[in-house]
Amino acid sequence: MEHIDHIGIAVANLEAAVDTYESLLDRECYKRETVQDQKLETAFFKTGESKVELLGATSPDSVIAKYVEKKGEGMHHVAFEVEDINAELDRLRTEGFTVLTDEPKQGADNKLVAFVHPKDNHGVLVELCQTIKD
């Protein structure tokens, strides 16, 4: 794994969270994006080499809405950038990790993404992401 790409934070109200993080980090959100198939909207902040990604639900039946309802707002996942997501998923499966999707999916920020179950990572949902080359 190359480096921490971002930390994902699930929020109940994306607009309010963007205002909070603009004040907290003393910088503006540089990018917002909707991921239709996941029923969420994201807002990104640069923090050195890594980013903070705020995740807001666009539908009450989305994974993020259910997460916030069950656990409240807070850290949702840690994302690690990888060079070859399919090779890394194969390696993790061989090591006994539970990968939550068969194939990587299109995520926000021009990335392919896949998740590793938190039960295998001491309670932390891990996202693997690979930048899509144009």
Backbone hydrogen bonds in HBPLUS format (Angstrom, degrees):
<---DONOR---> <-ACCEPTOR-->    atom                        ^
c    i                          cat <-CA-CA->   ^        H-A-AA   ^      H-
h    n   atom  resd res      DA  || num        DHA   H-A  angle D-A-AA Bond
n    s   type  num  typ     dist DA aas  dist angle  dist       angle   num
A0002-GLU N   A0081-GLU O   2.87 MM  79  5.47 153.3  1.94 160.0 165.8     1
A0081-GLU N   A0003-HIS O   2.95 MM  78  5.67 156.5  2.01 165.9 171.6     2
A0005-ASP N   A0079-ALA O   2.75 MM  74  5.47 146.4  1.86 136.4 146.8     3
A0051-LYS N   A0005-ASP O   2.97 MM  46  6.29 131.0  2.22 128.8 143.4     4
A0006-HIS N   A0079-ALA O   3.44 MM  73  5.24 157.2  2.50 123.3 128.8     5
A0079-ALA N   A0006-HIS O   2.85 MM  73  5.24 170.2  1.86 170.7 167.4     6
A0007-ILE N   A0051-LYS O   3.04 MM  44  6.55 144.3  2.17 147.3 155.3     7
A0053-GLU N   A0007-ILE O   2.94 MM  46  6.04 172.2  1.94 151.7 152.0     8
A0008-GLY N   A0077-HIS O   2.85 MM  69  5.04 160.2  1.89 143.7 149.7     9
A0076-HIS N   A0008-GLY O   2.71 MM  68  5.32 169.6  1.72 145.4 147.9    10
A0077-HIS N   A0008-GLY O   3.29 MM  69  5.04 158.3  2.34 126.0 129.0    11
A0009-ILE N   A0053-GLU O   2.81 MM  44  6.15 160.8  1.85 163.7 167.1    12
A0055-LEU N   A0009-ILE O   2.80 MM  46  5.86 158.0  1.85 157.1 153.8    13
A0010-ALA N   A0074-GLY O   2.88 MM  64  5.46 146.3  1.99 166.3 155.6    14
A0074-GLY N   A0010-ALA O   3.08 MM  64  5.46 158.8  2.13 144.3 149.9    15
A0011-VAL N   A0055-LEU O   2.94 MM  44  5.93 164.4  1.97 161.1 157.0    16
A0017-ALA N   A0013-ASN O   2.98 MM   4  6.19 159.2  2.02 153.7 160.4    17
A0018-VAL N   A0014-LEU O   2.83 MM   4  6.03 156.0  1.89 154.5 160.2    18
A0019-ASP N   A0015-GLU O   3.15 MM   4  6.43 162.1  2.19 147.4 151.6    19
A0020-THR N   A0016-ALA O   2.99 MM   4  6.27 158.0  2.04 147.4 153.7    20
A0021-TYR N   A0017-ALA O   2.88 MM   4  6.10 168.8  1.89 156.7 158.7    21
A0022-GLU N   A0018-VAL O   2.86 MM   4  5.98 147.4  1.97 149.1 158.1    22
A0023-SER N   A0019-ASP O   3.18 MM   4  6.42 153.7  2.25 144.3 150.3    23
A0024-LEU N   A0020-THR O   2.81 MM   4  6.06 166.3  1.83 152.8 157.5    24
A0025-LEU N   A0021-TYR O   2.89 MM   4  5.68 168.7  1.91 140.6 144.5    25
A0026-ASP N   A0022-GLU O   3.00 MM   4  5.44 119.0  2.39 123.6 136.6    26
A0027-ARG N   A0022-GLU O   3.27 MM   5  5.17 138.7  2.45 129.6 140.3    27
A0030-TYR N   A0044-PHE O   3.03 MM  14  6.01 144.5  2.16 153.4 162.7    28
A0044-PHE N   A0031-LYS O   2.84 MM  13  5.30 161.6  1.87 159.3 163.8    29
A0033-GLU N   A0042-THR O   3.06 MM   9  5.23 153.9  2.13 132.7 138.3    30
A0042-THR N   A0033-GLU O   2.69 MM   9  5.23 166.7  1.70 158.2 162.9    31
A0035-VAL N   A0040-LEU O   2.85 MM   5  5.51 166.6  1.87 160.2 164.8    32
A0038-GLN N   A0035-VAL O   3.15 MM   3  5.62 142.6  2.30 110.9 121.4    33
A0040-LEU N   A0035-VAL O   3.37 MM   5  5.51 164.7  2.39 135.5 140.0    34
A0039-LYS N   A0036-GLN O   3.00 MM   3  4.98 153.2  2.07 103.3 112.0    35
A0058-THR N   A0039-LYS O   2.99 MM  19  5.20 165.4  2.01 123.7 122.0    36
A0041-GLU N   A0056-GLY O   2.73 MM  15  5.22 160.7  1.76 157.4 164.3    37
A0056-GLY N   A0041-GLU O   2.87 MM  15  5.22 173.9  1.87 163.0 164.7    38
A0043-ALA N   A0054-LEU O   3.06 MM  11  5.09 140.9  2.22 135.9 143.0    39
A0054-LEU N   A0043-ALA O   2.83 MM  11  5.09 168.8  1.84 156.0 156.8    40
A0045-PHE N   A0052-VAL O   2.93 MM   7  5.16 147.1  2.04 149.1 157.3    41
A0052-VAL N   A0045-PHE O   2.90 MM   7  5.16 154.5  1.97 145.9 154.2    42
A0047-THR N   A0050-SER O   2.83 MM   3  5.33 159.9  1.87 156.7 150.6    43
A0050-SER N   A0047-THR O   3.33 MM   3  5.33 146.5  2.45 125.8 120.1    44
A0062-SER N   A0059-SER O   3.15 MM   3  5.50 160.8  2.19 120.0 119.4    45
A0066-LYS N   A0062-SER O   3.06 MM   4  6.33 163.7  2.09 152.5 156.7    46
A0067-TYR N   A0063-VAL O   2.86 MM   4  6.03 150.8  1.95 144.3 153.2    47
A0068-VAL N   A0064-ILE O   2.91 MM   4  6.13 169.3  1.92 157.6 158.6    48
A0069-GLU N   A0065-ALA O   2.94 MM   4  6.08 157.2  2.00 145.4 152.4    49
A0070-LYS N   A0066-LYS O   2.95 MM   4  6.07 154.2  2.02 144.8 151.2    50
A0071-LYS N   A0067-TYR O   2.73 MM   4  5.74 173.9  1.74 163.6 165.7    51
A0072-GLY N   A0068-VAL O   2.80 MM   4  4.20 134.6  2.01 111.8 122.5    52
A0078-VAL N   A0125-LEU O   3.15 MM  47  6.64 153.0  2.23 160.1 167.2    53
A0127-GLU N   A0078-VAL O   2.90 MM  49  6.03 168.9  1.91 143.2 146.3    54
A0080-PHE N   A0127-GLU O   2.82 MM  47  6.25 158.1  1.87 164.0 164.2    55
A0129-CYS N   A0080-PHE O   2.98 MM  49  6.14 154.0  2.05 152.7 151.5    56
A0082-VAL N   A0129-CYS O   2.87 MM  47  6.01 152.2  1.94 158.6 161.7    57
A0088-GLU N   A0084-ASP O   3.00 MM   4  6.24 159.1  2.04 154.6 161.3    58
A0089-LEU N   A0085-ILE O   2.87 MM   4  6.05 153.8  1.94 146.7 153.7    59
A0090-ASP N   A0086-ASN O   2.99 MM   4  6.21 159.8  2.04 146.7 152.0    60
A0091-ARG N   A0087-ALA O   2.94 MM   4  6.18 158.5  1.98 146.9 152.8    61
A0092-LEU N   A0088-GLU O   2.93 MM   4  6.16 160.3  1.97 148.7 153.6    62
A0093-ARG N   A0089-LEU O   2.91 MM   4  6.12 161.6  1.94 152.6 157.5    63
A0094-THR N   A0090-ASP O   3.00 MM   4  6.20 160.2  2.04 149.8 155.1    64
A0095-GLU N   A0091-ARG O   2.99 MM   4  6.26 141.5  2.14 141.3 152.3    65
A0095-GLU N   A0092-LEU O   3.10 MM   3  4.93 120.2  2.48  90.6 105.8    66
A0097-PHE N   A0092-LEU O   2.96 MM   5  5.36 158.8  2.00 153.5 147.1    67
A0096-GLY N   A0093-ARG O   2.96 MM   3  5.08 154.9  2.03 103.7 111.7    68
A0117-HIS N   A0098-THR O   2.86 MM  19  5.52 166.7  1.88 169.0 171.7    69
A0100-LEU N   A0115-PHE O   2.85 MM  15  5.52 169.0  1.86 151.8 155.6    70
A0105-LYS N   A0113-VAL O   2.83 MM   8  5.31 159.9  1.87 151.7 153.4    71
A0113-VAL N   A0105-LYS O   2.74 MM   8  5.31 157.8  1.79 151.1 158.8    72
A0107-GLY N   A0111-LYS O   2.76 MM   4  5.30 170.3  1.77 166.5 163.0    73
A0132-ILE N   A0110-ASN O   2.98 MM  22  5.80 172.0  1.99 149.6 150.1    74
A0112-LEU N   A0130-GLN O   2.87 MM  18  5.21 161.2  1.91 148.9 153.5    75
A0130-GLN N   A0112-LEU O   2.97 MM  18  5.21 151.0  2.05 143.5 151.9    76
A0114-ALA N   A0128-LEU O   3.07 MM  14  5.34 142.4  2.22 146.8 152.9    77
A0128-LEU N   A0114-ALA O   2.77 MM  14  5.34 167.0  1.79 162.1 166.6    78
A0116-VAL N   A0126-VAL O   2.77 MM  10  5.17 155.8  1.82 154.1 161.4    79
A0126-VAL N   A0116-VAL O   3.35 MM  10  5.17 167.1  2.36 146.9 148.2    80
A0120-ASP N   A0117-HIS O   3.16 MM   3  5.87 154.7  2.22 117.9 124.1    81
A0121-ASN N   A0118-PRO O   2.96 MM   3  4.99 157.0  2.01 106.8 114.4    82
A0123-GLY N   A0118-PRO O   2.89 MM   5  4.56 145.3  2.01 150.7 144.2    83
A0124-VAL N   A0121-ASN O   3.25 MM   3  5.37 156.9  2.31 105.4 112.1    84
